[in-house]
Amino acid sequence: MKIGSLAFKDMVFGYGDHAPLFGGVTFEMPCGGNTLVRGGSGVGKSALLKILAGLLAPKSGAYLIDGRDVREMAFEEFLPYRKRIGYGFDYGGLLANRTLWDNLMLPLQYHNELGLDAAEERVQELMGAFGLMAFRDRRPAAVSGAIRKAASIARAFVMRPSVLILDDPFVGLDRESIEAMFGLVKSHRESHGLEHVFFTSRGESVSYKLADRVVAIERGLLWLDDGSSAAGPGERKAVGQ
């Protein structure tokens, strides 16, 4: 399954009784490239990515995948989309009682996507790309933060997603792992059906090596900075209101 569009309609989201992070946003996310989601601390960058991944739901309004409201889908209806969305969030998401190898194998086994031999070959390839094979039998608590981060990113690729969502992927990674991630984005676009990448960054200049457009979060709204590149944001073209 390919995912063609991701959009919000009158979307409101906030945590608990706090003021909403997003207030009535109507906005179509740019698809078909690598999009940096940028904004100040606490504006909702991570929350936006989790909504895109289907892990959080708007309080009101709609999050639409291919024109369908995610909140109105039954579990069985959303599952085909969920399988096509890969995500890695900071250092979290790995199961503490499983080895790094098991953490990467689990999505393939749960969804019964591949036979055992093919699944192991895929996991070995991804772990090898990040230099993780020496740590394959260790649990997350027994490795450094950098290794956990690399394993989380590797797992985001394991289902060969159409949509890849990464929260602060550069923090804690060494140069070799960052280059490995860039290589995987390129190869998965060319050969494995990856179409849309959304990621946040804490301002590292390397983020513009990956990004070919920027969505900015300001005052609870989303802006598309048209033509953004290493030179920085260009003209604002769209606003969610």
Number of C-alpha atoms within 10 A of each C-alpha: 10 14 18 14 16 19 20 23 18 17 21 21 23 16 10 8 6 7 11 16 20 25 20 19 22 21 21 18 18 18 17 16 16 22 25 23 25 21 19 12 8 9 19 21 21 18 20 21 22 19 16 25 20 18 11 14 21 19 16 14 19 23 28 18 18 14 13 15 16 21 18 12 11 9 11 9 11 17 13 12 20 16 18 20 24 23 26 27 21 20 21 12 15 22 14 13 12 15 19 26 21 18 22 28 20 16 17 21 14 8 11 11 13 13 10 13 8 12 21 16 11 20 22 17 16 25 24 15 19 21 17 20 16 9 18 19 14 15 19 24 13 13 12 10 16 15 22 25 26 29 27 24 27 26 26 23 27 20 21 20 27 24 28 24 26 23 24 22 23 23 16 18 18 14 11 12 21 18 14 19 23 13 13 18 20 14 13 16 19 11 9 16 16 26 20 24 25 24 27 25 20 15 13 11 10 13 20 20 12 20 20 16 25 27 25 20 22 16 10 18 19 23 21 25 19 16 15 20 17 14 8 11 16 14 11 15 10 16 18 20 16
